[in-house]
Amino acid sequence: MSNAVKVYWHEHTQSELQHILPRLEVALVPTGSTEIHGPHLGVGNDILSCTRVAEDVARTMYPKAIVANALWLGIAPHNMTAQFPGTITLTAQTYLRVLQEIVESLLKHGVRRVVFINGHGGNEAPNITACREIREQLYYKCGVDIQIGTLSYWEVISPDVWSEVLEINPKGKIGHGGEAETSILLAVAPQAVRMDLVKTPDPRARLEPPFFRAWYQDEYSPNGHTDDPRVASKEKGEKLVKAAVKGIVAALERFIEYKPLGTQAHPGKHVYPVPPSGS
């Protein structure tokens, strides 16, 4: 019998899970994507990176945290273009349904907190929607108290770390297939990186927020990546991953300790008085 710490749900036997579940505070569900990131990165970049971050977080917090690695696909229709082979995407409806069913399965085993550890920009808004919908379905409509949240791993990396590590884009934007993501993949899955295939980015101007326009990657990034990966390194990636893990552990501890105010009673559970005639 190995004494190594196992942090993935699927690595445990049923008897091990029965022992762990009473002490488990939060299940981590990595959400990434299988999509193109320029000519040099494996199409699993997003899920490989966020899964590794989730793994290191769980290793730090175990047995309070465990990784339910159940989904390798995200929402990426914007990368589904003819000249960029490799993207596999779900529709938004399917993606939201899968997340809900993962949470429902965990709930049936007694898990009461779930957090999506995200690694794909296209999942950010859907993950927030999923959290709201799942809580609505399970708590307000079924009366089951489930705490659910989401965060993207790059959001918790401090500005100081970004400015210290990055040469091209030191302001904390993760980019797409550039310095930051290439560095992280060099650190966590070097077999998925081909630095010999790196090309200089050739980005086009786009409409900036707050306006949103539905777009495809080839309209703005002819090579499929937005910033320069030539300065990427394993050492930079290790520093970014370490900072992400530290930030997520701190965020999860706050999430576990958080005590919401009020009863969260759904208005549909109350009978409202009929207004007087003529009002």
Residue pairs with C-beta under 8 A, 6 or more apart in sequence:
5 59
5 62
6 12
6 16
7 55
7 58
7 59
7 62
7 65
7 66
7 67
8 55
8 58
8 66
8 67
8 68
8 69
9 17
9 27
9 66
9 67
9 68
9 69
9 70
10 68
10 69
12 20
12 66
17 109
20 63
20 66
21 109
21 110
21 111
22 110
23 63
23 64
24 63
24 64
24 65
24 66
24 110
24 111
25 61
25 64
25 65
25 113
25 256
26 64
26 65
26 113
26 114
26 115
26 252
26 255
26 256
27 65
27 66
27 67
27 68
27 106
27 111
27 113
27 114
27 115
28 54
28 57
28 58
28 65
28 66
28 67
28 68
28 114
28 115
28 117
29 67
29 68
29 69
29 70
29 71
29 99
29 102
29 103
29 114
29 115
29 116
29 117
30 47
30 50
30 51
30 53
30 54
30 67
30 69
30 71
30 116
30 117
30 118
30 119
31 47
31 50
31 71
31 74
31 99
31 116
31 117
31 118
31 119
31 120
31 123
31 127
31 150
32 44
32 45
32 46
32 47
32 48
32 49
32 50
32 51
32 72
32 74
32 118
32 119
32 120
32 123
33 46
33 47
33 73
33 74
33 75
33 76
33 79
33 87
33 89
33 119
33 120
33 122
33 123
34 43
34 44
34 46
34 47
34 72
34 73
34 74
34 76
34 86
34 87
34 88
34 89
35 43
35 45
35 46
35 74
35 76
35 79
35 86
35 87
35 88
35 89
35 120
36 43
36 79
36 84
36 85
36 86
36 87
36 177
36 217
36 224
37 43
37 45
37 46
37 176
37 177
37 181
37 224
37 225
38 176
38 177
38 178
38 198
38 199
38 201
38 221
38 223
38 224
38 225
38 229
39 194
39 197
39 198
39 199
39 223
39 224
40 177
40 182
40 193
40 194
40 195
40 196
40 197
40 198
40 199
40 225
40 229
41 177
41 181
41 182
41 185
41 192
41 193
41 194
41 225
41 229
42 48
42 185
42 189
42 191
42 192
42 193
43 86
43 87
43 88
44 72
44 189
44 192
45 177
45 181
45 185
45 192
46 74
46 119
46 120
47 71
47 72
47 74
47 119
47 120
48 185
48 188
48 189
48 192
49 119
49 153
49 181
49 184
49 185
49 188
49 189
49 241
50 117
50 118
50 119
50 120
50 153
51 67
51 69
51 119
52 188
52 189
52 241
53 117
53 119
53 153
53 241
53 244
53 245
53 248
54 67
54 69
54 117
55 67
56 241
56 245
57 65
57 117
57 245
57 248
57 249
57 252
58 65
58 66
58 67
60 245
60 249
61 249
61 252
64 256
65 252
68 102
68 106
70 102
71 98
71 99
71 102
73 88
73 89
73 90
73 95
74 89
74 90
74 95
74 120
74 122
74 123
75 89
75 90
75 91
75 92
75 95
75 120
75 122
75 123
75 126
76 87
76 88
76 89
76 120
76 122
77 89
78 122
78 214
78 215
78 216
78 217
79 87
79 89
79 216
79 217
79 224
80 87
80 89
80 216
81 87
81 216
81 217
81 218
83 218
84 217
84 218
84 224
90 98
92 126
95 123
95 126
95 130
96 126
96 129
96 130
96 133
99 116
99 127
99 130
99 134
100 130
100 133
100 134
100 137
102 114
103 114
103 134
103 138
103 146
103 148
104 138
106 114
107 138
107 144
107 146
112 145
112 146
112 147
113 146
113 147
113 148
113 255
113 256
114 146
114 147
114 148
114 149
115 148
115 149
115 150
115 151
115 252
115 255
116 123
116 127
116 130
116 131
116 149
116 150
116 151
117 151
117 153
117 248
118 124
118 127
118 150
118 151
118 152
118 153
119 152
119 153
121 152
121 174
121 176
124 150
124 152
127 150
128 150
130 150
131 148
131 149
131 150
134 146
134 148
135 146
135 148
138 144
138 146
139 145
139 146
139 264
139 266
140 264
140 266
140 268
141 266
147 255
147 258
149 255
151 248
151 251
153 244
153 248
154 172
154 174
154 180
154 240
154 244
155 247
156 243
156 244
156 246
156 247
156 248
156 250
156 251
157 172
157 240
157 243
157 244
157 247
158 243
158 247
159 171
159 172
161 239
161 240
161 243
162 170
162 171
162 172
163 170
163 171
164 239
165 183
165 236
165 239
165 240
166 179
166 180
166 236
167 179
167 231
168 178
168 179
168 227
168 228
168 231
169 175
169 178
169 179
169 180
169 227
174 180
174 181
175 181
175 225
175 226
175 227
176 217
176 221
176 225
176 226
176 227
177 224
177 225
177 226
177 227
177 229
178 201
178 225
178 226
178 227
178 228
178 229
178 232
179 227
179 228
179 229
179 231
179 232
179 236
180 227
180 232
180 236
180 240
181 229
182 193
182 195
182 198
182 229
182 232
182 237
183 232
183 233
183 234
183 235
183 236
183 237
183 240
184 237
184 240
184 241
185 192
185 193
185 237
186 193
186 232
186 233
186 234
186 237
187 234
187 236
187 237
187 238
187 240
187 241
188 237
188 241
190 234
195 229
195 232
198 229
198 230
199 223
199 225
200 223
200 228
200 230
201 221
201 223
201 225
201 226
201 227
201 228
201 229
202 221
202 222
202 223
203 220
203 221
203 226
203 227
204 219
204 220
204 221
204 222
206 213
206 215
206 219
206 220
207 213
217 224
218 224
220 226
